């Protein structure tokens, strides 16, 4: 079994990733290159070869900061990552090589973001899930499967005059303006605009933006990307003051309807903490839980440090962030969030 670190994306590696049912867009070599370009983090895209054929890949990104230390993540700015393999031997070889790299560069830990556990003695974090809604070629088939409560919320938004439009980079400024307002309301540092621009420029045919409009004002936004028949909606939100008209319901339904007609098979609402309000919202749509298995290797002399914004000890920091001026959070937020991928 030979392991190489891929220098540049190639069609052979891309074809292998597309052939794997559990692959996500973040497994593509271009995602690693995009994160390197946008944030300056060092990427190590490991490829396992046996008898001249690819039998596994593991994308890694080294993220260093004074606040959060020196660590490797597979894969940053995504809910997923972790190894894609055809054989147990490939998995073992990729894992061992990742540990060698982490040790060589003095990393405190490696975070593997997978949907199935790696069979090694690693710390497991399983408090997060993704919620997937199965799609159909005809949107009306999905509509019939929705709860009456959800259908009523969608109709209410329509009757209240909410409309939804979709597009690409021409909507970036409006998406980012509204999304950063919502992040400020939640007390969460925002990612920089260049992350979304990087995704849209790298994956032109796989990405898009949806905007919900009410009385000429954008009140809810959704950033989406697709891969292997799945629609991913990791970033979005509705302005709190418009909750009464339910723009988020019509926004999500419009995206579902759009991608049904595009032949997509699943709608990924993104990750949630089990039992949270977000989890409940997604569950009401009939979405199915997909367990996220985030595992951690640590140095023998090290300890695992996890930053969980929803923990009680972060409550005061969240409240302080909400009191900051919006313009300041747009300046400072990206400097913090680039190290919280």
C-alpha positions in Angstrom: 0.0 0.0 0.0 1.5 3.3 -1.1 0.4 6.7 0.3 1.0 9.9 -1.6 0.2 13.6 -0.8 -1.6 14.9 -3.8 0.0 18.2 -5.2 -2.8 19.1 -7.6 -6.3 17.9 -8.3 -6.6 15.3 -11.1 -9.4 13.5 -12.8 -8.5 10.0 -11.5 -8.8 11.2 -7.9 -12.0 13.1 -8.6 -13.5 10.1 -10.3 -12.7 7.9 -7.3 -14.4 10.4 -5.0 -17.5 10.6 -7.1 -17.7 6.8 -7.2 -17.9 6.5 -3.4 -21.6 6.6 -2.1 -20.6 8.3 1.2 -18.5 11.1 -0.5 -19.3 14.7 -0.1 -18.1 17.8 -1.9 -15.5 18.4 0.8 -13.8 15.2 -0.2 -12.9 16.6 -3.7 -9.3 17.8 -3.9 -10.6 21.2 -5.1 -12.1 21.8 -1.6 -8.7 21.4 0.0 -7.2 23.8 -2.5 -10.0 26.3 -2.0 -9.5 26.3 1.8 -5.8 26.7 1.3 -6.3 29.7 -1.0 -9.0 31.4 1.1 -7.6 30.9 4.6 -3.9 30.0 4.2 -4.2 26.8 6.1 -1.9 24.0 4.9 -3.6 21.1 3.2 -2.5 17.4 3.0 -4.6 15.4 0.6 -3.6 11.7 1.2 -4.2 9.2 -1.5 -3.8 5.4 -1.0 -2.7 3.3 -4.0 -2.6 -0.4 -4.4 -1.4 -2.1 -7.6 -1.5 1.3 -9.3 -5.2 2.0 -8.5 -6.6 4.5 -6.0 -8.3 2.6 -3.1 -8.7 5.5 -0.6 -8.4 9.2 0.1 -8.2 11.3 3.3 -8.2 15.1 3.0 -6.5 16.8 5.9 -6.1 20.5 6.8 -3.7 21.9 9.3 -5.2 24.7 11.3 -3.1 26.7 13.7 -4.0 29.5 16.1 -3.0 31.0 19.4 -6.5 30.5 20.8 -7.2 26.9 19.6 -3.8 25.4 19.1 -2.2 23.4 16.3 -4.5 20.6 14.9 -5.5 18.8 11.8 -9.1 18.5 10.6 -10.8 16.4 7.9 -12.5 18.4 6.6 -12.8 22.1 7.7 -15.8 24.3 6.9 -17.9 21.1 6.3 -20.0 18.7 8.4 -18.2 15.8 6.8 -14.8 14.6 5.8 -12.9 11.6 7.1 -11.5 8.8 5.0 -13.1 7.3 1.9 -11.8 3.8 1.4 -12.5 0.6 -0.5 -10.6 -1.7 1.8 -9.7 -1.9 5.6 -6.0 -2.0 4.6 -6.4 1.4 2.9 -8.2 2.8 5.9 -5.4 1.6 8.2 -2.7 3.0 6.0 -4.3 6.4 5.6 -4.9 6.6 9.4 -1.3 5.7 10.2 0.0 8.2 7.7 -2.2 11.0 9.1 -0.9 10.3 12.6 2.7 10.4 11.3 2.0 13.8 9.7 0.3 15.2 12.8 3.3 14.0 14.9 5.8 15.5 12.5 4.1 18.9 12.6 3.5 19.0 16.3 -0.3 18.9 16.1 -2.2 18.4 19.3 -5.0 16.4 17.6 -6.6 15.2 14.4 -10.4 15.6 14.0 -12.0 13.1 11.6 -15.5 14.2 10.5 -17.2 11.0 9.4 -20.6 9.3 9.3 -19.1 5.9 10.5 -16.6 5.3 13.2 -12.9 4.6 12.4 -12.0 1.3 14.2 -9.3 2.8 16.4 -9.2 3.8 20.0 -10.2 7.4 19.5 -12.3 9.9 21.4 -15.8 10.0 19.9 -18.1 12.9 19.8 -21.6 11.9 18.7 -23.8 14.8 19.9 -24.3 16.1 16.4 -26.5 14.8 13.6 -27.4 15.8 10.0 -31.0 15.7 8.9 -31.7 14.3 5.4 -35.0 14.6 3.6 -35.5 12.2 0.6 -36.5 13.9 -2.6 -38.5 12.8 -5.6 -38.5 13.8 -9.3 -42.0 15.3 -8.8 -42.1 18.0 -6.0 -45.7 17.1 -5.3 -44.6 13.7 -4.0 -42.5 15.4 -1.4 -45.3 17.9 -0.7 -47.8 15.1 0.1 -45.3 13.6 2.6 -45.0 16.9 4.6 -46.9 17.4 7.8 -50.0 19.6 7.6 -48.3 22.0 10.0 -45.3 22.5 7.5 -47.6 22.9 4.5 -49.7 25.5 6.4 -46.5 27.5 7.3 -45.5 27.5 3.7 -48.9 28.7 2.5 -49.0 31.4 5.2 -45.6 32.7 4.0 -47.0 32.8 0.4 -50.2 34.6 1.5 -48.1 37.1 3.5 -46.4 38.1 0.3 -43.1 36.3 0.7 -41.5 35.4 -2.6 -38.3 33.4 -3.3 -35.6 34.0 -5.9 -32.5 32.1 -6.7 -29.2 32.8 -8.4 -25.4 32.7 -8.0 -22.6 35.2 -7.4 -24.8 38.2 -8.3 -26.7 37.5 -5.0 -23.6 37.1 -2.8 -23.6 40.6 -1.3 -27.3 40.4 -0.3 -26.9 36.9 1.1 -23.9 37.9 3.1 -25.5 41.1 4.4 -28.5 39.2 5.8 -26.6 36.2 6.9 -24.2 38.2 9.0 -27.2 40.0 10.6 -28.6 36.7 11.6 -25.3 35.5 13.0 -25.0 38.6 15.1 -28.5 37.9 16.5 -27.4 34.4 17.4 -24.2 35.7 19.0 -22.0 33.7 16.6 -18.8 35.0 14.8 -19.4 35.0 11.0 -17.3 33.4 8.4 -15.6 35.8 5.9 -17.4 36.6 2.6 -14.4 35.0 0.7 -15.3 31.5 2.0 -18.6 31.7 0.1 -17.0 33.4 -2.9 -14.4 30.6 -2.9 -17.0 27.9 -3.0 -19.0 29.5 -5.7 -15.9 30.2 -7.9 -14.5 26.7 -7.4 -17.7 24.8 -7.8 -19.6 27.0 -10.2 -22.1 24.3 -11.3 -22.6 22.9 -7.8 -23.5 26.0 -5.8 -26.3 28.6 -5.5 -28.1 31.1 -3.3 -31.8 31.5 -2.5 -33.3 34.7 -1.1 -36.8 35.2 0.5 -38.2 38.6 -0.1 -41.0 40.4 1.8 -42.1 43.9 0.8 -38.9 44.5 -1.1 -36.7 43.4 1.8 -34.6 40.2 2.0 -35.7 38.5 5.1 -34.2 35.0 4.8 -31.3 33.5 2.9 -29.9 30.1 2.0 -26.5 29.1 0.6 -26.5 25.6 -1.0 -24.2 23.3 -2.8 -24.8 19.9 -4.4 -22.8 16.7 -4.8 -23.6 13.1 -5.8 -27.4 13.6 -5.7 -27.4 15.5 -2.4 -28.3 19.1 -1.7 -26.4 20.6 1.3 -27.7 23.7 3.1 -25.1 24.4 5.7 -25.5 28.2 5.9 -28.7 30.1 6.1 -31.2 31.9 8.3 -34.2 34.2 8.7 -34.2 37.6 10.4 -35.8 37.3 13.8 -38.2 40.2 13.3 -39.9 38.4 10.4 -40.5 35.1 12.2 -44.3 35.7 12.2 -44.6 35.4 8.4 -42.5 32.2 8.3 -40.0 33.0 5.4 -37.8 30.1 6.3 -40.5 27.6 5.5 -41.1 28.9 2.0 -37.4 29.4 1.5 -36.6 25.8 2.2 -39.6 24.5 0.3 -38.6 26.5 -2.8 -35.1 25.0 -2.6 -36.5 21.5 -2.2 -38.9 22.1 -5.1 -36.1 23.4 -7.3 -33.7 20.5 -6.6 -36.4 17.9 -7.1 -36.7 19.1 -10.6 -32.9 18.9 -10.9 -33.0 15.2 -10.1 -31.4 15.4 -6.6 -32.1 12.5 -4.2 -31.6 14.0 -0.8 -31.9 17.4 0.9 -29.4 17.9 3.7 -30.7 20.4 6.2 -27.2 20.6 7.9 -26.0 19.5 11.3 -27.8 20.1 14.6 -27.3 19.3 18.2 -29.6 16.5 19.2 -32.7 17.9 20.9 -32.0 21.5 19.9 -34.6 23.8 18.4 -32.9 23.4 15.0 -33.1 19.7 15.3 -36.9 20.0 16.0 -37.4 22.3 13.1 -35.8 19.9 10.7 -37.5 16.8 12.2 -40.9 18.4 11.5 -40.1 18.2 7.8 -39.8 14.5 8.0 -36.0 14.5 7.6 -34.1 11.4 8.7 -31.2 11.7 11.2 -27.7 10.8 10.0 -25.3 10.3 12.9 -22.1 12.3 12.7 -19.2 10.4 14.1 -16.5 13.0 14.9 -13.4 11.2 16.2 -10.2 12.6 17.7 -6.6 11.4 17.8 -4.5 13.1 20.4 -0.8 13.0 21.2 0.1 10.5 24.0 1.1 13.5 26.2 -1.8 15.7 25.1 -5.4 16.4 26.0 -8.4 17.1 23.8 -9.6 20.7 23.7 -13.1 21.1 22.1 -14.8 24.4 21.5 -18.5 23.9 21.7 -20.3 27.2 21.4 -23.6 25.8 22.7 -22.1 24.9 26.1 -23.2 26.9 29.1 -19.7 28.3 29.7 -20.0 30.1 26.4 -23.3 31.8 27.2 -21.7 35.0 28.5 -19.5 35.3 25.4 -22.5 34.9 23.2 -24.4 37.6 25.0 -21.4 39.9 24.8 -21.1 39.3 21.0 -24.8 40.1 20.6 -24.2 43.5 22.2 -21.3 44.5 19.8 -22.1 46.8 16.9 -23.0 44.8 13.8 -20.2 46.5 11.7 -17.6 45.4 14.3 -18.7 41.7 14.2 -18.4 41.8 10.4 -14.7 42.9 10.9 -13.7 40.8 13.9 -15.9 37.7 13.3 -14.0 36.4 10.2 -10.7 36.7 12.1 -12.0 34.4 14.8 -14.1 32.0 12.7 -11.3 31.2 10.3 -9.8 29.1 13.2 -13.2 27.6 14.1 -13.8 25.6 10.9 
